[in-house]
């Protein structure tokens, strides 16, 4: 996985060790990004089995009986449940492709540390290995303390507790990505 995973929209990974506060930060960032007028989709990796359905409900019974997938819909939301027996890990490229019909301005991927996508790495002092701060896909690092290692010169350093500054960085990063895509598509159509 050396080449960047591509999509019709920008994809930004949020990578951190468990307990760093990825979800807490996203809860703060998403409303701020919406204030900028952005439609943001999120793909979250889970390291455990999870179920969005409840035993005893019709959809649970149908899925247990072998329906694959099961789509449950109401006026307020829908949920698509697909069993993935034998799959070792989710395929991020397939999950990103599922976002295309929703036409997001940005897809934030929580987890999937090893995938070749630009990353905002979160690091809380004393949690996890510092190697998460290195690598060719790290574009910014939001830290709770001074960096425990030297960061690459190309990595933007942010304060993990300043969600406004992180949101502003994401908007700037997204603008640069969008400008680069527009420039390259304009050049290729000439």
C-alpha positions in Angstrom: 0.0 0.0 0.0 2.4 2.6 -1.1 0.2 4.8 -3.4 -2.3 7.1 -2.0 -5.8 5.7 -1.9 -7.9 7.9 -4.3 -11.5 8.9 -4.2 -13.8 11.5 -5.9 -13.5 13.6 -2.7 -10.7 14.3 -0.2 -10.1 11.7 2.5 -8.3 12.5 5.7 -7.4 9.9 8.3 -7.5 10.6 12.0 -5.0 8.2 13.6 -4.2 7.8 17.2 -3.7 5.1 19.9 -6.8 4.0 21.8 -7.5 6.4 24.7 -6.1 9.5 22.9 -9.5 11.0 22.3 -10.2 10.6 18.6 -14.0 10.4 19.0 -14.1 13.2 21.6 -12.2 15.5 19.1 -14.4 14.5 16.2 -17.5 15.4 18.3 -16.0 18.9 18.6 -14.7 19.2 15.0 -17.8 18.0 13.1 -20.1 21.0 14.2 -17.2 23.4 13.5 -16.6 22.0 10.0 -20.4 22.2 9.4 -20.2 25.9 10.3 -17.7 26.2 7.5 -20.4 24.8 5.2 -18.7 21.4 4.8 -20.6 18.1 4.4 -18.4 15.6 6.2 -18.8 11.9 6.2 -17.0 9.6 8.7 -15.8 6.0 8.4 -14.9 4.6 11.8 -12.9 1.4 12.3 -13.9 -0.9 15.1 -11.5 -3.4 16.5 -14.3 -5.6 17.9 -17.5 -7.1 16.9 -20.4 -4.7 17.0 -24.1 -4.8 16.3 -26.4 -1.9 15.4 -29.3 -4.2 15.6 -31.1 -5.7 18.6 -32.0 -9.3 19.2 -35.7 -9.9 18.9 -36.2 -7.1 16.3 -37.4 -8.1 12.8 -34.3 -6.9 11.1 -32.1 -9.0 13.5 -34.3 -12.0 12.8 -34.0 -11.5 9.1 -30.2 -11.0 9.2 -29.8 -14.1 11.5 -31.9 -16.1 9.0 -29.4 -15.2 6.2 -30.5 -12.0 4.5 -27.5 -10.2 3.3 -27.5 -7.3 3.3 -30.5 -6.0 5.4 -31.5 -2.4 5.0 -33.8 -0.9 7.6 -35.3 2.4 6.8 -37.6 5.0 8.4 -38.3 8.7 7.8 -35.4 9.6 10.0 -32.6 7.3 9.0 -31.6 4.0 7.4 -29.0 1.4 8.3 -27.5 -1.1 6.0 -26.2 -4.2 7.7 -23.9 -6.6 5.9 -22.3 -9.7 7.4 -18.6 -10.1 6.4 -17.7 -13.7 7.4 -14.1 -14.6 6.7 -13.0 -11.0 6.2 -9.9 -10.3 8.2 -10.2 -6.5 8.2 -12.5 -4.1 6.4 -11.3 -2.9 3.0 -11.1 0.9 3.3 -11.2 1.4 -0.5 -14.6 -0.4 -0.6 -15.9 1.7 2.3 -14.8 4.9 0.7 -16.5 3.9 -2.5 -19.8 3.5 -0.6 -19.6 7.2 0.4 -19.6 8.4 -3.3 -23.4 8.6 -3.7 -23.5 11.0 -0.7 -21.2 13.5 -2.3 -19.3 14.6 0.8 -16.9 17.5 0.7 -14.6 15.4 2.9 -14.5 11.9 4.4 -12.8 11.6 7.7 -11.5 8.1 8.4 -11.1 7.3 12.1 -8.6 4.5 12.5 -7.1 2.5 9.6 -3.6 3.7 10.6 -1.8 1.6 8.0 -3.8 2.7 4.9 -2.1 5.2 2.5 -4.2 8.3 3.1 -3.2 11.7 4.4 -3.3 11.7 8.2 -3.9 14.0 11.1 -2.2 12.1 13.9 -3.3 12.7 17.5 -0.8 12.0 20.2 -1.4 12.3 23.9 1.7 12.2 26.0 2.3 8.8 27.5 -0.3 7.0 25.4 1.1 4.6 22.8 4.3 4.5 20.7 5.7 7.6 19.2 6.2 5.9 15.8 2.6 7.0 15.0 4.1 10.5 14.5 6.3 9.3 11.6 5.6 8.1 8.1 5.0 9.5 4.7 1.2 10.0 5.2 1.4 12.2 8.3 0.5 15.7 7.4 -0.3 17.2 10.8 0.2 16.1 14.4 -2.1 17.4 17.2 -0.2 16.9 20.4 -1.0 17.3 24.1 2.6 18.3 25.0 5.8 19.2 23.1 6.6 16.5 20.5 8.4 13.5 22.1 10.4 13.1 18.9 11.5 15.4 16.0 8.6 15.8 13.6 9.3 15.9 9.8 9.6 19.5 8.5 6.5 19.0 6.4 4.3 18.0 9.4 2.1 20.8 10.8 2.1 20.8 14.6 -1.2 21.5 16.4 -2.4 21.6 20.0 -4.6 18.6 20.7 -6.9 20.6 23.0 -7.5 23.4 20.4 -10.3 22.1 18.3 -10.8 25.5 16.6 -7.2 25.5 15.3 -7.5 21.9 14.2 -10.8 22.6 12.3 -9.1 25.6 10.7 -6.1 23.4 9.6 -8.6 20.9 8.2 -10.3 23.6 6.2 -7.0 24.9 4.9 -5.8 21.4 4.1 -9.1 20.7 2.3 -8.8 23.9 0.3 -5.3 23.0 -0.8 -6.4 19.5 -1.8 -9.4 20.9 -3.7 -7.3 23.5 -5.5 -4.7 20.8 -6.4 -7.4 18.5 -7.8 -8.9 21.4 -9.8 -5.5 22.4 -11.2 -4.6 18.8 -12.2 -8.0 18.1 -13.8 -7.9 21.5 -15.7 -4.3 20.7 -16.9 -5.3 17.2 -18.1 -8.3 18.5 -20.0 -6.2 21.0 -22.0 
